[in-house]
Each structure stands twice: as structure tokens, then as C-alpha cells.
């Protein structure tokens, strides 16, 4: 039988859409599930504040009654307003090794782009720069992370067969945590604090950290404005991210630097790795997921770097060295020996340059593909 596409139009279908990869990657040693409810909330038309200006459609592909793939299409008109590129995004893409399945899924996205008179389709991307981005093209034998999507090696082969080409790549690094401080980094950090009248934020409670969260994400708007495909987070999106994530962060793993007026100059979001915990609970917090998560937070030899942002007027002034000096002793004390950088644009030389001070290897690469489309208006 031919592949059949079914559009997801209700919450029941949305849950099936989110669950699809669990069967596709069942037992896979490197695949890491998403947090199920987080994914549902992100894709839900009534819960994600991005739907104030975005449109999205989701499809599941079936053959002989069995699900064989999924894909999301996202129209974010603010991308065209900022970048002058009338593109349609795709994301949440997974499929079995069946050329008809991948062709049907991406064909649905391309058809919608044509009806909307858009010029190209690109992805994998999400609603914002804080969603998962890129398709794995190197590092298939490396453990995934909460912040990234795993994919089988045949995925990029399907993309090439369907006429998709590279638009941009992200690279990822595995970094060894040094037992002792690097004298050069320590010297730079002290100099930066003194020269620019900066000081580390000293908080011990989550509630204290939470008070700085909206300001920190507003700074992300400015610091990330030049990054590929980024659009400005609205007040509603910032409030949603603060509510969803910041209340669970450990202040010790979330360093921030303030200026003389008490305003945030830089901050980072790091955590002990949740990869193994997510594998054990299948991305579900209930009934036993919370126990796995808490155990991972307390005892772990791996960590993840999720987010680092430096205010625009303090970029290229050595401020990241301060964050590194704040984090290193925390990692050592908590027994974390290895870090995942998570994706960094291959063109972001400033960020990648800091890893030269560490024992680091570039072990993964992921890609945003693009394909031009033409057609009639919707």
C-alpha cells in the first residue's frame, strides 16, 4: 500500500505525534527522548505563545496502518520580516528508512509553502532559537542530549535524494573538566572583573535566581540577534520559558555576572546530564521519571552546557572566562568530568575559540537543510 498522510488536528493526535520516535529508536544506545510533556506543550496550538504570530501544521505518515514518519511545518512570518527570507520551517522530522515516507512528509511541507507563496523550505528548526535545531550528520555513535535530536545515518541521505542542500551547520564538542584551574583563564577572569567593575551573582536559592530570569532572556534577544534564523522572543514567550524551565535550575550550575548597577552582563545555563535518565524513563516524568531525574542531578559524571549569553556591549571582552571560572569548581565538586557543549554555529569562532584552553574534541555536527520551492499563493 502507498504511504498515507494524516494531519494532526487534536491533542490526541499530538500525543501520538510526540510518541512516534520512541518506537523508531526503541533500545537505541545513543537516542535520548525528549521530555514528553514539554514537547506536547511546545507543539500545542493553545499553549505555546509563539502561536500569537506563528502557524503550524503536523503530519503523521502511515503505511498499512502503521506509523512510519512525522513532520512539523512552521510559518514564522517574523523570520521574513527580520531576514528578508520568505521561508517555511520544518522540524520534528523522523521517518523509517522508506523513500516514499520521507518524500510524502517533506512534500506536504513543500506544498504548504507553495500555497503560501513562500520561496524555500528549511530545517530542522523550531519556533524559536531555543528549540531543537539541525539534523545530525556526524556523530551517530555518540550519546545524544536533552537539547538535541538524534537521527539515523540514513536521514541526510534522504534529504539529499529529495533535493535538499546545506544551508548552515552546527558543531558540538565534548570537553574534559580540568581538575585544576587554567592559569591563563583565571588571570583573564580577574582582569575582566576589575577592569569593567563586574561581579558574580551570588545566590543560593532558586527563587533568587528566578528574579533575574526575565532580564536574562531579554538579554538573549540582543545577544542572539545575529544568529541563524533567530527572531525576537516576545514577553509571552519569555514568561513561558521562565515558568517552564527556570524554576528547576540549580543556581550553582547557572552562573551570572552583573555590572556595577546590578544588571546582567552574562549568564550561563548548565546542568548535570539528563541523557541516561531520559533513556530510562522514556521521557516520562510519571510514574518513575522524577526519581531518575533527581538521581541524575545528584550523582553524575557528565554535564551539559545549554545556554551562554553575553550582553552585546561586553562581547569580545573576556567575560566568558568569568563564567568558566565560576563553573569549573562546581563541576569538580559535583564529580562532573565531561561536558557536552551542545550545538554551536560553525561560524561562531568566538565561542569555539574558548575550547582551545581545554581538552576538547569536536564529535558531532548537525545541519539545517534548504530547498527552493515555487508555486501559487494560498
N, C-alpha and C positions, 0 to 999 in steps of 0.2 A: 504493500500500500504506500501511497505517496505521503509525504510529510504534511501534517495539518497544523496550522497556526490557530491558537485560541488566545484572544486578547483578554488580559486580566482586567476585570472591571469591578471587583468587590474584594472585601477584606479576606474572605475565604480563599479566593484565587491568589491574593497577595501572599498569604502564608505558604501556599503551595509553591509559589514563585521563589520565595526565600529559601524554602527547604530543598529545592531541586539539587543543589551541589552536594548535599550530604550523601545522597545515593551515588552520585557520579564519582565521588572521591572516597567512598567508604573504605576505611582501613589504610588509606594512603599515608605514608610516614611523614610527608612534608606539607600536606594540605592542612591549613588552620581555618576552622569555621569562623564565620562572623558571630557576633552576639545577636542572636535571633531577634529579640525584641527591638534592638537598635536598628537593625535593617528594616524591619516592618515599619517602625516609626519614620524612618527616613523616606521610605517609598510611599507612605500613606498620604493620600491627597488631602486629608483633613488635619494632619498633624505636622507636616513639615512646613515651616514658614516660607520656604522657597516657592511654594505654590501661590504665593501672593502675586508672583510675576512669571513663574515658570509653568510650562505644560509638560506632561509626561505620559507616555503610553508604555505598557508592558505586554510582552507576548511569551507564551509557552509553546514549544513545538512538540508535537506528538506523532509517533508512528505506531500503528497497530494498537492504539490506546495507551501506549507507554510514553511518558515524557522523555524527550531526547534533547532538549535545549531550552534556553531562556534568553531574553534580552530586554533591556530598557532603552527607550528613546526619550531624550530630554531636550526641550526647546527653552533655552535661557536667552531671551531677547537682549539682556544686558551685555551678553558677550559681543553681539554685533554692535551695540551702542559704544562699547569701550574699544574694541579691537578692529571694528570695521569689517568683520568677517561674519556673514550670514550663514552660520553653520548649525547643524543639528548634532547633538551629542548622543553617543550610545554608551551604555555601561551595564554592569551586572550581566555580563555575557558569559555563558557556559554552554557547552554542547558536547555530545558524544562525537566520536570520530566518524562523522557521516556528512559528506559534502552537501547533500541535499538539505540537511538540517541547518548547517551554518548559512547556506545560501538563502534559505527561506527566512531565517531570522534577520539577517542583515538586509535582505531585500525588503522586508517590511519597514525597516527604518529608512532605507533609501526612498521608498515610495512616499512615505510621510514627508520626507524632506522635499521631494519634488512638488508635492501638493501644496507645500508652504512656500514654494519658490525660493528655497534655500540653495546655496551653491555647493555645499560639501557636507559630508558626514565625517565626524572624527570621534575618537575614543580609544579605549575605555576612559570615560570621565564620569564624574558625579555632578551633583547640583552645585557644589562649591569646591574650592581648592582643598578643603578639609575632608572630603570624601575620598574613597579609594580611587587611585588613578593608575593607568597603564596596564599593559598585558605583559606578563613575564616572557622574556625571550632568551634569557640566560640565567642559570642558577636553578635548574629544575630539581637538582639533588640537594637543595638547601632548605632548611626549615622556614616556613612562612611566618608571618607576624599578624597580629590583630589589625594593623594598619594597611595591609596589602592583600591583594587577591592572588591566589595560586592559580596556575593553569598548566595543562598538559603540554608537552612539546609540540603536539600537532596543531595547537591553536594558531600560532603565527603562520604555519603552512597554509591553513585555510584562508587566513587573511590575505596572503599574497595571491592565492589562486583566485580570489574574488576581486582583485584589483586594488587592494589597499596598500598604501606605501607609508614609510616612516614620515612622521611629522616632527616628533621630538622624543628623546629618550630620557629616562631617569636611571641613575645608578645607585647601588646600595653597597654599604661597607660593613664588614664585621671588624670590630675594634676590640683589642685586648685592653683591659683596665690595668694601668700600671700600679704596682704596689706602692711606689714612691712618687712624689711629685716631680714633674719635669722642671728643672731649674729655670729654663727659659720661659715657660708658660707662667710659672709663679712670679717671675720678675715682671713680665708684661702685665699681669693682673694687678699687682701692687701699683705699678706706674699709672695704669689707666684709672684706678680708683682715686689716686692722689691728684692726677693732672686735671680730671674732669669733675672733681668733687662728687664722686659717686659712692654709694654704699650698698651692700647686700641687704635685701629684705629679710628681716628676722621674724619669722612667725613659726609657731609650733602647732596651731590648731587649724583644721580645715576651714572653720568659719572665718578666721582671719584672712586666709588665702582667698576665700570666696569673695571677699570685699574688693579685691583687686582684679577679679576675673573680667568684668565688662571693659575696664580700661585696657587690660592686656589684649583682649580680642579686637578692640578698636585699633590698637597699635598694629595688630596683624594686618588689618586692612591697608595700612600705609606701607608696612614692611614687605608685604607680599604683592603689592600692586603691580609690580613688573613681571611677575612670574606667569608662565604659560597658562592661558585660559582663565586666569583669576578674575573674579568680579567681586565687588564690594559686598561684605556681609551687612545685612540690614539690622536694625535694632532688634527686630523679632528673631532673626537667626542667631544673633549674639546671645539673646536671652535664652534661646532654646539650647545652645551649646553649653552655656553656663549651667543650666539646670540639669542637663543630661550627663555632663562629664565632670565639671569642676568640683562638685561636692564629694567626689570619690577620690580625688587626688591626694597623695601624701605630700605635705609641704616640704619634707626633706628631699623629695625627688622632683620638686618644682621650684627651681631657683629663680629669683628675680633680682634685678639691680635697679635702684632708684637714683634719681638725680637729687640735687640739693633742695628741691622743692617737694620731694616725696612722690614725684611722678615716675612711672615705669619707663626705664630705658631699654631693658631687655628682660626676657624670661624664657624659660625652657620647660617643656613637659616631658618627663621621663617616667618610666615605671619598670618594676620587675617584669620579665617576660610572662605573658599570659598564654603563650602558644600551646604548651603542653596541657595546661588546664582546659583550654578551649577544646582541644582534641578529645580529652577525657569526657567532657560533658556535652559534646556536640553543639556547643554554642548556646545551650540552655542553662539558665541560672537556677531553674526549679526542676527537679527537687534537690539535686546534689551539686549543681554548678557553683553555688556560692561557696561551698566548702572547698572545692578545688581552687577557686579564685583566691580565697583567703590564704590558703596554704601556699599558693604561688607568690603571693605578695610578701609572705613572711620568710619563706625559705626558697631561694632561687640563686642560681649561678649565672643567669643571663638577664640582660635588661634591654629595654627598647628606648630609643630616642624618638619621640613622636613629633615634637614641635620646638623650634628655636626661632625666636624673632628678636631683632634689634631695631630700635627706633631709627628712622631714616637719618636723622641728624647725628647719630652716633655710629653709623655703619662705617666699616673700614678704620676703626679706631682701637681695635683690640679688645672690645667689650666681650666677645665670646670667650676669651681667656678667663675672664672673671667667673663666668658660668661653669667652665671646666674645673676651675679650682674649687668651686663650691661643691660640685658633684663628686669629684674623684674620691674624697674621703668617705662620702656616704656610700658609694658603691663598694669600697673596700670593707667598710664596717659591716655592710649587709651581705657580704660574701659574693657579690656580683663580679664575675671575672671577664665576661664577654658582653659586648654591646652590639645591637643592630642599629645602624644609622637610619634605616627606612629610606624611602626614595628621596633623592636629590637630583634636580635637573642636571644633566651632563654639562650644561653651560655655566652652572653655578660654581665658578672656580673659587670664589671666596670661601664658600662652605667646605668644599673638598680640600682646599689648601690646609685646613686645620688638622687633617688627619695625618699629615706628614710628620707630626710630632709623636705619633703613636704607632704601635704595631698593628697595622690595618691592612685588610685586603678587600678589593672590590670584587664581590662574589655574586651579585645579581644585577640584572638590567631588565627594565621594562619599557614598553613602547606605547606611544599614542599614535595610532594609525589614522590616515585620512584618505578620503576618496571623493573626487568631484562628482556632483550629480547635476542634471539639468532636467527641466520639466515645467509643467504648468502650475499656476497658482492654485491654492486650495479653494 
